[in-house]
């Protein structure tokens, strides 16, 4: 991820959110990035690493929610494809799972 557009966009968001400028915004050479050193200023670098971890955590939650919603949709489709009749309790269970996935 370190040299992807997603990472470049994340760096830009971080610098905008925290008004990082001047010497605090000086970046390390990109060959240092895999070692965890993005910024030369240690406080800025530590703040960015925390910011990036928060981003990754939020992204993992969103992916999990998408998977749960997809699973709920697949369950409903299986009932329909098999010609099964969805009784209210089964339909409600599937809808509840979908609602929980969405948050």
C-alpha positions in Angstrom: 0.0 0.0 0.0 2.9 2.4 0.7 3.5 3.5 -2.9 -0.1 3.3 -4.1 -2.5 6.1 -5.0 -4.5 5.1 -1.9 -1.4 5.9 0.3 -0.7 9.1 -1.5 -4.3 10.2 -1.0 -4.1 9.2 2.7 -0.9 11.3 3.1 -2.7 14.3 1.5 -5.7 13.8 3.8 -3.5 13.6 6.8 -1.6 16.8 5.9 -4.8 18.6 5.3 -6.5 17.4 8.5 -3.5 18.3 10.7 -2.3 21.4 8.7 1.2 19.8 8.4 3.5 22.2 6.7 7.2 23.4 6.6 9.9 21.2 8.1 7.2 19.0 9.8 6.0 18.0 6.4 9.4 16.9 5.0 9.1 13.3 3.9 11.7 10.5 4.1 13.0 8.9 1.0 10.4 6.4 -0.2 12.8 3.5 0.4 12.4 4.3 4.1 8.6 4.0 4.0 8.4 0.2 4.4 10.4 0.7 7.7 7.7 2.9 9.0 9.4 6.3 8.4 7.3 8.5 6.2 8.1 11.9 7.7 11.5 13.1 8.9 10.0 14.9 11.9 9.4 12.1 14.5 6.3 13.6 16.0 4.7 14.0 12.6 5.7 10.5 11.7 4.2 9.0 14.9 1.0 11.0 14.3 0.8 9.8 10.7 1.3 6.1 11.7 -1.5 6.4 14.2 -3.7 8.1 11.5 -2.9 5.3 9.1 -3.7 2.6 11.6 -7.1 4.3 12.3 -7.8 4.4 8.6 -6.9 0.7 8.2 -9.1 -0.2 11.1 -12.1 1.7 9.7 -11.5 0.2 6.3 -11.5 -3.3 7.8 -14.8 -2.6 9.6 -16.3 -1.4 6.3 -15.1 -4.5 4.5 -16.6 -6.7 7.2 -19.9 -4.9 6.9 -19.9 -5.4 3.1 -19.2 -9.1 3.5 -22.1 -9.5 6.0 -24.5 -7.7 3.7 -23.3 -9.8 0.8 -23.9 -13.0 2.9 -27.4 -11.8 3.8 -28.2 -11.1 0.1 -26.8 -14.5 -0.9 -29.0 -16.2 1.7 -32.1 -14.5 0.3 -31.2 -15.4 -3.3 -30.7 -19.0 -2.3 -34.2 -19.1 -1.0 -35.6 -17.5 -4.1 -33.6 -19.7 -6.5 -34.6 -22.9 -4.7 -38.3 -21.8 -4.9 -38.6 -21.8 -1.2 -41.2 -19.6 0.4 -39.7 -17.0 2.7 -41.9 -17.0 5.7 -41.9 -13.8 7.7 -39.5 -15.0 10.4 -36.9 -16.2 7.9 -37.2 -13.0 5.8 -36.9 -10.9 9.0 -33.8 -12.8 10.1 -32.2 -12.1 6.7 -33.3 -8.5 6.8 -32.0 -8.1 10.4 -28.6 -9.5 9.2 -28.5 -7.0 6.4 -29.4 -4.1 8.7 -26.7 -5.2 11.1 -24.2 -5.3 8.3 -25.1 -1.8 7.2 -24.9 -0.5 10.8 
